[in-house]
Amino acid sequence: MRVHEAVAGRHSVRAFLAAPVPLPGLSEGLEAASAAPSNANFQPQYVDVLSGPALQEFVTAMMQRFHRGSEPDPLEYDIFPRHGSWPSRRFALGAKVYGAWGVERGDTEGRRRFLEKNLRFFDAPVGLLLSLDREAGPFQWADLGIYLQTILLLLRESGLDSCAQANWAEYAPTVANLLDWPANRSLYCGVSIGYADAGHPVNRLPRHREPVSGYVQFHDSAVHDGAARRSEEGSPCSQQR
C-alpha cells in the first residue's frame, strides 16, 4: 500500500467487529512507528496497550466511574477551542456521528449512551492510551501528534481500522489511577483499534475536508524576484544607478 492510499483510506471508525487483532502484528507496527520524527529526538510518547482481560478489566472500571457520576473529571487542559469557526465544525461532525447512531438532537440519554461507547473504545478489541510528561512543551505535543498519525497510517497499511479519541482526556485522572501512572504523566488521547463493522452507518459517513485553497498559499518566483529587487535596491551598485 502506498502512503497516499493509506492516507486516503484512513477514516475514524466508531463501530468494530469482535474479530481479534493479532498482537504480534500490532507490536511490529508500534516498533515501526518509533521511526516517527521528533524535535531533538526527544520521543516524548508513552503508550499503554490494552487487550484481552486487561482491556475488559479497564473498561469495567471506566463504566463504574462513568455511571457513578454525571460529570467527567476536571479537565487538565481545553480539548476544544471555544472561539472562531472551530466550535461549528465540531458541532457539525457531532450531529452526523450522533445521527448515525440514531441519537437525535436533545436526546440526552442517547448522547450519554454514545459517550459510554467512547469509554468502551467503541467495543474494539484493542485500545491504546497515549501520554507524555507534564513538563512537555508545544513541540513535544506536536511530536506526539506526529507519532499518533504514524501509528494510524501503519495500522491502515496492515488492514486495521482505528479511531483517535480526544474524549479520554475528560477522564485523565481516572485513567492515570487505573494504570498507576506517575504523577507527572499527562493523558493525550485514546485509540480504538480493530476491524470496522462495514455495515454500520457511522462508518459510512462522508468525510469532509476543507479545500486546500482555504489554508495553503503557494509562493511563486515573484516573491523571490521581489526579495532580489529589494536586495539590489539596498546594494551600493543599485544606489549608483
C-alpha positions, 0 to 999 in steps of 0.5 A: 500500500502506498502512503497516499492510499493509506492516507486516503483510506484512513477514516475514524471508525466508531463501530468494530467487529469482535474479530481479534487483532493479532498482537504480534502484528500490532507490536511490529507496527508500534516498533515501526512507528518509533521511526516517527520524527521528533524535535531533538529526538526527544520521543516524548510518547508513552503508550499503554496497550490494552487487550484481552482481560486487561482491556475488559478489566479497564473498561469495567472500571471506566463504566463504574466511574462513568455511571457513578457520576454525571460529570467527567473529571476536571479537565487538565487542559481545553480539548476544544477551542471555544472561539472562531469557526472551530466550535461549528465544525465540531458541532457539525461532525457531532450531529452526523456521528450522533445521527448515525447512531440514531441519537437525535438532537436533545436526546440526552440519554442517547448522547450519554449512551454514545459517550459510554461507547467512547469509554468502551473504545467503541467495543474494539478489541484493542485500545491504546492510551497515549501520554507524555510528561507534564513538563512537555512543551508545544513541540513535544505535543506536536511530536506526539501528534506526529507519532499518533498519525504514524501509528494510524497510517501503519495500522491502515497499511496492515488492514486495521481500522482505528479511531483517535479519541480526544474524549479520554482526556475528560477522564485523565485522572481516572485513567492515570489511577487505573494504570498507576501512572506517575504523577507527572504523566499527562493523558493525550488521547485514546485509540480504538483499534480493530476491524470496522463493522462495514455495515454500520452507518457511522462508518459510512459517513462522508468525510469532509475536508476543507479545500486546500485553497482555504489554508495553503498559499503557494509562493511563486518566483515573484516573491523571490524576484521581489526579495532580489529587487529589494536586495539590489535596491539596498546594494551600493551598485543599485544606489549608483544607478 
